Amino acid sequence: MELRNKLFLGTFVHSKALDELEYLHNAAVCVDTTGTIVAVEVDCDEPRAREIVLPGLGWDGAEVEVVKAKEGQFFFPGFIDTHLHASQYPNIGIFGKSTLLDWLNTYTFPLEASLADPAKARRVYTRVIRKTLSHGTTCAAYYATIDVPSTNLLADLCLSHGQRALVGRVCMDQLSPDYYRDASPDASLADTRASIAHILTADPTMSLVRPIITPRFAPACSLPLMRQLGALAHETSLPIQTHISENKSEIALVQSLFPRSATGAPDNSYATVYDAAGLLTDKTILAHAVHLTEAEADLVRARGAKVSHCPCSNSAITSGAARVRWLLDRGIGCGLGTDMSGGYSPSVLEAARQAALVSRHVVLGADGRGEGEEREKLSVEEVLFLATRGGAEVVGLEGRVGGFGVGLEWDAQLVGLGLVGEDGEVGPEEEEGDVDVFGWESWPERVAKWLYNGDDRNTKRVWVKGRLVHQRK
Ligand SMILES: O=c1[nH]c(=O)c2nc[nH]c2[nH]1
């Protein structure tokens, strides 16, 4: 499908810095046929854009598609979900009182294994892509399963639906049930190479979809497998995703499985085990990092690995409250992950909201007596940074997506809030949502109301690389 040049008009909100949102009012953003932003002008209505900006770009105004935000609407960068399991989507909300290791065996491995059925995989993966797009997720770092054909199918479906994605075939050769385990390190590596080859054939320039090397987590991977995957990352320069320090029993298991005598590492901390296998790189996404030690944080920072903070999951399966400020203070890049289905929600907005709330529990301390520091609290601006620009850094797309600026690609959502009229009703052509705006709120207050009460009813349209990929009915 041939894309047209586009002119977007209205209010644009995006992160300028960790604690600062920028509001561009009465602005024009021009996006060319490659999906790249080529002009950003403020104080620019449509006549002025047609008179000055479009001719300056050499564009024929008659050919340009114009998209205007209505009153009460604004453009916001697409969300980046830095950690989710596409294969676990049918289980969201189903976790009972379980914690990580029993949750994996009870709920997760049986479902993932069942997705070797291609029809079931197609149904689940189509739905998770549609659902996340409808919540404004323009880029997702997906775990699939150990099965190669269905992992490849997930990548194909991301491409055909136009969602930017990193897609990983899950590697695991130990401590999981016989019915769901790689036969050997060599078999795991061969299957991983096969999936990488498929994805690189489907999108040779990785313009939308790229493979990501995915050792599930240290307990499920033998040292030879982790070493081979580290070598593969070195050989291919591909990114890596895995889990780290999510749960205290998991950490104890790692320490018993990988003593210093086996790894040759200076200690047996979780981060050191990955480092000894060559899995800590500047393209590694570490999900959770709830219980990292000071020395591990130093190592993660030194290697340039990033953290995906998954607050919904950390609360749901009782993993703990990750200290995001502590990670940021140590210079570790952070983004947000829904972590379905440890996490119960497909929405990065929900993850951002929960990140803000969990940070208040970090202030309160483990016993809730308020012994933490006030500055642990994350603001609206900060969690929305993590959801966009922070996420872009985590998935290696900083400078390409995450904000509005010349040279960035147009991955964006049009957000609409309910404007309450004099009669106390929202306009007839507006959909009821939970965000009611009365008109006296400042723009930062409107955005705060969206963060705390918004949902997919507010996500009117979504674009990836300039292409419209979701429109609310
Ligand atoms: O939240 C999580 N979800 C998973 O699927 C998983 N596997 C290992 N560790 C994990 N943590």
The ligand as a Gaussian input file, in Angstrom:
#p B3LYP/6-31G(d) Opt

LIG

0 1
 O        7.052000     -12.921000      34.847000
 C        7.596000     -13.906000      34.315000
 N        7.008000     -14.553000      33.287000
 C        7.537000     -15.631000      32.682000
 O        6.954000     -16.177000      31.742000
 C        8.788000     -16.064000      33.187000
 N        9.604000     -17.065000      32.838000
 C       10.639000     -16.999000      33.660000
 N       10.521000     -15.969000      34.527000
 C        9.374000     -15.384000      34.262000
 N        8.781000     -14.322000      34.802000

